[in-house]
Amino acid sequence: MKNYEYETKKPNIVFYISAPLVALFVLWGAVGPASLAAVSERALAFTLDNFGWFYMLSTAFFIAFVLFLAVSPFGKLKLGKPHEKPEYKFYTWLGMLFSAGIGVGFVFWGVAEPVLYFFDPHPDYVGAPDGVRAAAGLRYGVFHWAMHPWAIFSLVALTLAYVQFRKGQPALISSAFQPILGDKAYGPFGKGIDTLAVLATSTGVATTFGLSALQISGGLSYLVDGIPNNWGTQLTIIAVITVLFIFSAATGVNKGIKILSTINLSIGTVLLLFVIIAGPTLLIAQNFVTTIGDYMTNVVQMSFDLNPFGDGEWLGNNTIFFWAWHISWAPFMGIFIARISRGRTIREFVAGVLIVPSVLAALWFTAFGGTALDMILGGNEQIGNLVMENVEVALFATLGNLPFSLIMSILAVILIIIFFITSADSASYVLGAMTSAGSLSPKLSIKVIWGFLIAGTASVLLISGGLEGLQTASIVAALPFAIIMVVMLFSLLIMMGKDLRADKLRSTKRERKKVKEEVYGGMKENIYEDFKEEAYDEMKDEVYKQMKGEVYDDFKDNAQDTIKGEVYEQVKDDVYDDFKEEAYDEIKDEVYEQVKDEVYDDFKEEAYKDIKDEVYEQVKDEVYDDIKEEVYEEFKQKIYEDLRDDIGDQLQGDLEAKEKNEPKRKRKWRKK
C-alpha cells in the first residue's frame, strides 16, 4: 500500500464565486425562511413536471454505461499509470466509500423506507394485500439504494480519476470536458461548469447533514426523556458535529477519514449482524433472496416507470427525490471516490463501487426493513405510527423491540455521529479541492470555510421546511449537474476510445517485438553454425599469417630449453664411456696401492678368525682323548672310595634297623 503525495494550491475564482452564493443562500434562509420555502416549492413543481422523465432516463442510462465499461475492453484500463498500485486495502476502501456519506442514507432509510412504502405504497400496489405491499416496500427500498446511486457516483468518479491520474489533469469536473471543449475547458466556460458542480454538491451534502441531524435528534429524544426532537436540538447537533469534524479535517484523508471510516464500517457490521441474529433470521434470509430476485426481475420496469396518467406525487417524493439527491452528491462522491481509487482498473473499480455496495444495500434493507415489517405484521402498531409521524426515529423504534435495545440504540447513535463527522470531513475536502484548482491537498482553512457553509445551508433548510425542504433543495439543484453528467459520459467515452486504441497499438508493437525475439532466438544458433563453417576457412589463412611469426618466436624460446636437455642426456652417456676407458688404467695403479694396505688389514682380521675356528675343531678332538684317559684314572680311584663309603654306610644302617625289630617279635610270640 502506497500513500501518494499531492500539491497544495490556493483557492481559485470558483471559490470566490460559489462560496458567496452559498453564503447568500444561507442568509436568505435565515432572514426569510418562509420566502425560501415558497420559492423552493415552485421550483420543485417546475422541475418534476418538466424534467422528471429526464432524471429517470438518465439514471437508467448511467447504469447501462457503467456496466458496459466493466465488461468491455475498456475494463482493463487503469485509473492511473500502468505501474501504479491501489493506495488503500479493499476493506479500508469500502469503509471510506460508505463513510463518505452514503452510509448515513443506509442508516436513516434502512427501516424508514420499507415501512413508509408499506403504509404509503407505490400507486401500482394501493389496496394490495399486506404481504404484497411489504415485499414491494423492500424492493423499492433496495431499488433506491442499490445500482442506481452507485452508477451515478461511479460515472463521475471514473471520469475524474481517469483525467487526474491517467491524463494528469486537475481534479475538476471541467477537466472531463477537455476532449469536447479543448482549451475552453480551462476558461470561463469550464469555470462555470465547476461552479454549478460546487453549488449542486453543497446542496446535496447539506441534505445529508440535515438527515443526520434529524436522525440523531430523533434517536436522542427517543432514548432520553427531556430532549425535544425539534429544530433547536437539530441545530445544536449540527454545531457540535461541525466543531468535531474540524479536528478530523486537520489530520487529512490518510488519518482522520481513513481511521473513522474503518471504525464506522466495523460498527455497522456489528449492528447488521446483531439484527440478523436477534431478529427473524429465517425471514430475513428469505426476504434477501426474494428481494434480489424481484429487483432483478423488475429493475428495468421500475427504472422507466413515470406513471404518466397519475399525478406523479409518489414518484416525486420518493424515486425522483433519491435520483436527484444522488446526482447532487455525484461531484462530492465522484471526487472523493476517485481520490481513494487510484491504481485500480475500471473493471475492479466497478465491481467495488457498483456490485458490492448493491449487494450490501439489499442485505441492509432486508435485515432492518424486513425486521420492522415483521413486527408490524405481527401486530406492533407502535412502530408504524412512529415511522409515519417521525421518520427519523424508525431505526430506534425497531431496535427498541429487540434484545439489548439500549446498548444497540447507543451504538446506532455513535454510528450516525461518526458518519456525520466523516461526511462533513469528506464534503469539506471535496469542495476544497473543487475550489482550489483541483488540488487533492486543499488548505485546511478552505475546508473549514466550506464546513461552516454546509452546516449553515443544512440549518436554514431544516428551519424553512424540515425534511421536505431538504428534498426540494436536492431535486432542484441537481438538474443542471444531471445535464453535465450526460455530456461527461460522451467525453469519457472519447478519451477511453483514444487510449484503448493507443494501448492496442503499443500492445501490438510489444507482441511483434516478442515474436521477433523468439524467432531470432531460434534462428540464431543455426545461422551461427552455417556462418562459422564458411568463415572458418577464410579466417584461418589470415589468422595463420598473423600468428605465424609470434608463434615461431614463442616456440623457439620454449624449444631451445627442451632440446638442450635432450642433447645433454644423449651426449652424457657417450662422453662417459670414452672417459671411463682412458681413465681406468691411470686410476688403477693409484687406487691399487691405496687399497692394498686397507684390504690387508681387513683381510688379516677376517682370516685369523676363520683359521682359528678351523684349528679349534681339529685340536679339540685330540685334546679330548688325551685328557679323557688322564682324568679317568684320577676319577676312578676317587669314585671307588666314595662308593665304598656309601655302601658301608648303607649296610650299617640296615643292621641297626634289624636289631631294633627283633625283640618285638619275640614278645608277641610269648603272649600267644
Beta strands, then each sheet from edge to edge (+ up, - down):
end
